[in-house]
Amino acid sequence: MMTKKLELRLETDAIGAIEVPAQAHWGARTARWLEHFKQVEGRLHETAHPLLIDGLLQVFKAKLAVTREMIEASSPIARVKAQVCDEILNGQWRDELIVDPLLSPSGEALLDNLNEVVSGRAAEILGVNPGNLSAQAELLGFVPGSLDLIGQDAYVAATKLALLVATRELSSALLDLERLLRRKSLEIEKSLRASGKEEELELRSARDFNNFGNTAERVIRRLTEGRERLQEVSFKGDRNYREKLVRELSLSSGFKIRGGEEIIGNGMLNSSLADLLTVSSILKELAVELSKVCQNLYRLKDLKNESPAPAALQASCLKVISGDLCVSLAMQTATNDQGAPALTLAANSLLQSIDQIRSAIRAFNHSCIAAVTLKA
């Protein structure tokens, strides 16, 4: 069977020339990261979490808006790059974001990949051949790289945005759980009283469901506290630039983003990892509490419950607890300056844990709590 030969083009960077698929919007830096991955033995390739990509694009758009306002107002490239960010946010070109985000300590691989896809697509819109940086500079009147999404500060801010979206969805699932539990408590109590059971001991099942609701309410409060910390972001640059960037990010994201102190040294990474560790600790607390709810649910003799959702939720809770260990280890390697991809590893683990437990809670809500009935 004949296979079509992949058409290639040559891209050049500071290291030299490298072949890139002819139709790809990305270029030499992405190709270098892909080559680097091939040299790492025993690793499964991972792609960035969709919410992390969304967060990076939000930060990118905010930076472009501020740059257009302050510096590049006459250049079309910032406007076109913002347009490309919207295209990716709407689902286009996502298959070109292909690097493993865990290849680099603080997101450099993913930033390079995203920068090149945005720049390449912007050049295509403006009629410049992919990879022809000199033609881009001549036509667009800008220094290549001047409007790139660069730096650990952008990656940290994007990570927090991704976690804000993920925890908002998790809070919604938990709120549904609390309401269902309290409604089920009233429903069970009404049924028990209708059958002549009035004693406190006989109403225990109804009381237990209300206590489960109290547990959900308590965890929601803790999650809200963690989200407060995520809304503070720091950027490099002078005060005026940072204030404009935070304001723009607040408007575009819909979150009440607050500006932190100016970034100096490694303080940002350590502080941000501490915020992630707080959120991870809250998730672990949630997992432990929900696991107890599932165990207690099995012990309620008056109730009929044939759903497999409690077992699935308990399994998800165990994965979240193991994810907390991953975040803790990442924090330690960052503190010890071992060069491990601490921030990326912690963020990836947290986002996956939130996905896991949110999905399990929703299944638990609909196929278990809503379906629980008194035994005949």
Residue, then its C-alpha position, 0 to 999 in steps of 0.5 A: m500500500m502506497t503512503k503519501k510522503l509528508e511534505l516538509r519545509l526547512e525552519t531555522d533558529a539559533i541552533g540551525a536548520i530543522e525540518v517541519p511539516a509544510q502545512a504546520h503553523w508551528g516552527a523550529r522551537t516546537a520541532r526541537w521539543l518534539e525531537h527532545f521527547k523522542q530522546v526521553e525513554g519510557r515516557l508516555h506523551e501527554t498533551a496540555h489540559p484544554l483549560l490550561i490552553d484556554g488560560l494561556l490564550q486568555v493571558f495572551k489576548a490580555k497582553l496583546a490588548v495592553t501592548r496595542e494600547m501602550i506600544e504597538a497601536s499602529s501594527p496589525i500583528a497584535r490585532v491579528k494574533a488576538q484574532v488567532c487566539d479567538e480561533i483557537l479558543n473556538g476549537q481551531w488549530r488545537d491539533e497543532l498544540i502537540v508538545d508534551p507540557l511536562l518536557s520543560p520546568s515551567g511551561e517553556a515547551l507549551l509556550d513555544n508551541l503556542n507562540e509558533v502556532v499563533s504567529g504562523r497562523a497570523a502570518e498566514i492571514l496576512g499573506v506571509n509564508p510560514g517560517n519566513l520571519s524576515a518577511q514578517a518583520e518587513l511586512l508587519g513592522f515588528v520585531p519577531g518575538s516582541l508579541d510572544l507569550i513569554g515567561q513563567d509569569a504568563y504560565v502561572a497566571a494561565t494555570k490559575l485561570a484554568l484552576l478557577v474555571a475547573t473549580r467553578e465547575l466543581s463547586s457547581a457539582l457540589l452545590d447540586l449534591e448539597r441540594l439533592l442531599r437536603r431534599k432527599s433528607l426531607e423526602i425520607e423523613k416525610s416517608l418515614r413519618a407517613s409509615g408511623k416512624e416518629e422516634e429520633l432513632e427511626l428517623r436516623s436515615a433522614r438525619d444522616f442525609n442532612n449531615f451529608g449535606n452539611t459535609a458538602e456545604r463545608v467543603i464548598r466553603r473551603l473550595t471558595e477560600g482556595r479560589e480566593r487565593l487563585q484570583e491573585v496573579s503577578f506579572k513582570g514589568d512596571r506598575n502601569y503595565r501590570e495594572k493594565l494587564v490585570r484589569e484586561l484579564s479580569l474583563s476578558s476572563g470574568f473573574k475578579i483578578r487581583g494584582g500581586e506584588e511585582i515578580i522578583g527572583n523565584g518568589m512567584l514560583n514558590s508562592s504559586l506552588a503554595d497556592l496550588l498546594t492549598v487547592s490540592s489539600i482542599l481536594k484531598e479533604l473533599a475526597v476523604e469526606l465524600s468517601k466517608v459519605c459513600q461508606n455511610l450510605y452503604r450502612l443505611k439499612d432502611l434504604k434501597n440503593e443499587s447504583p454503582a455510583p458510590a463505588a465509582l465515586q470512592a475510586s475517584c476519591l482515591k485517585v484525587i488523594s494520590g494526585d495530592l501526593c503528586v502535587s506535594l512531591a512537585m512542591q518539594t522538588a521545586t523547593n530543592d531546585q532539582g529542575a523538575p517540571a514542578l509547576t507543570l506537573a502540579a497543575n496537570s495533576l490538579l486539573q486531572s483530579i478535578d475532572q475526575i472527581r467532578s465527573a464522579i460527583r455528577a454521576f453520583n448525584h443523578s444515578c445514586i442520590a436521586a434514585v435512593t428510596l426506602k425499602a418496602 
